[in-house]
Amino acid sequence: MATTFKTITKAALLEALEDLDDNDSIAVASDYGDRCHTQQLHRLKGNIEEVKVRESAYSDSGFAVADEDGGELDDNEEPLTVYLLS
């Protein structure tokens, strides 16, 4: 991948969460893309799955989840495997 996909490791995530109470709610936010940079909240259902990530000009982040069959990947593109929380 020409562009670096930035994420955190499992260890870093656990360290960031270790001081929270077991019943605290967790959510993820991203910039909505408007001129006020409104933070858009994303619910987490607790699903974890392994996915392939590829570069994408259609995504604001520059990355997207690749098709399961890899059909959206270029022949010379090596996908990155990540664990997706949803």
C-alpha positions as CSV (number, residue, x, y, z in Angstrom):
1,M,0.0,0.0,0.0
2,A,1.4,3.4,-1.0
3,T,-0.5,5.2,1.7
4,T,0.0,4.2,5.3
5,F,-3.0,2.7,7.1
6,K,-2.8,4.0,10.7
7,T,-4.4,2.0,13.5
8,I,-3.6,0.8,17.0
9,T,-2.6,-2.6,18.3
10,K,-4.7,-4.8,20.6
11,A,-2.2,-4.1,23.4
12,A,-2.6,-0.3,22.9
13,L,-6.4,-0.6,22.9
14,L,-6.5,-2.7,26.0
15,E,-4.2,-0.2,27.8
16,A,-6.4,2.7,26.8
17,L,-9.5,0.9,28.2
18,E,-8.0,-0.6,31.3
19,D,-9.0,2.3,33.7
20,L,-12.7,2.2,32.5
21,D,-15.4,0.4,34.5
22,D,-16.6,-2.9,33.1
23,N,-20.0,-1.4,32.3
24,D,-18.8,1.8,30.7
25,S,-20.1,2.2,27.1
26,I,-17.7,2.5,24.2
27,A,-18.3,4.2,20.9
28,V,-16.2,5.4,17.9
29,A,-16.4,8.8,16.3
30,S,-15.2,10.2,13.0
31,D,-15.2,13.6,11.3
32,Y,-18.4,14.0,9.3
33,G,-16.6,16.0,6.7
34,D,-18.6,19.2,7.0
35,R,-16.8,22.6,7.5
36,C,-17.5,22.5,11.3
37,H,-15.9,19.0,11.5
38,T,-18.9,17.6,13.4
39,Q,-18.0,14.4,15.2
40,Q,-20.2,11.6,13.9
41,L,-20.8,8.7,16.4
42,H,-20.7,5.1,15.3
43,R,-22.3,2.4,17.4
44,L,-20.3,-0.8,18.2
45,K,-22.4,-3.9,18.3
46,G,-19.5,-6.1,19.6
47,N,-18.8,-7.9,16.4
48,I,-15.2,-8.6,15.6
49,E,-14.1,-9.9,12.2
50,E,-10.9,-10.3,10.2
51,V,-11.0,-8.2,7.0
52,K,-8.7,-7.1,4.2
53,V,-8.2,-3.4,3.8
54,R,-7.3,-1.7,0.5
55,E,-6.8,1.9,-0.7
56,S,-9.9,3.6,-2.0
57,A,-10.4,7.0,-3.7
58,Y,-14.1,6.8,-2.7
59,S,-13.4,6.7,1.0
60,D,-12.7,9.9,3.1
61,S,-10.1,7.9,5.0
62,G,-8.5,6.7,1.8
63,F,-9.2,3.1,2.7
64,A,-12.0,0.6,2.4
65,V,-12.8,-3.1,3.2
66,A,-11.9,-5.2,0.2
67,D,-14.5,-7.6,-1.3
68,E,-14.4,-11.1,0.2
69,D,-13.1,-12.5,-3.1
70,G,-10.5,-9.7,-3.4
71,G,-12.2,-8.5,-6.6
72,E,-11.5,-4.9,-5.8
73,L,-7.8,-5.3,-5.3
74,D,-5.3,-4.5,-8.0
75,D,-3.1,-7.5,-9.1
76,N,0.0,-5.8,-7.5
77,E,-1.8,-4.6,-4.4
78,E,-1.1,-6.5,-1.2
79,P,-4.1,-6.1,1.1
80,L,-3.6,-5.4,4.8
81,T,-5.4,-7.7,7.2
82,V,-7.0,-6.0,10.2
83,Y,-9.7,-6.9,12.8
84,L,-12.8,-4.8,12.3
85,L,-15.0,-3.9,15.3
86,S,-18.6,-3.2,14.4
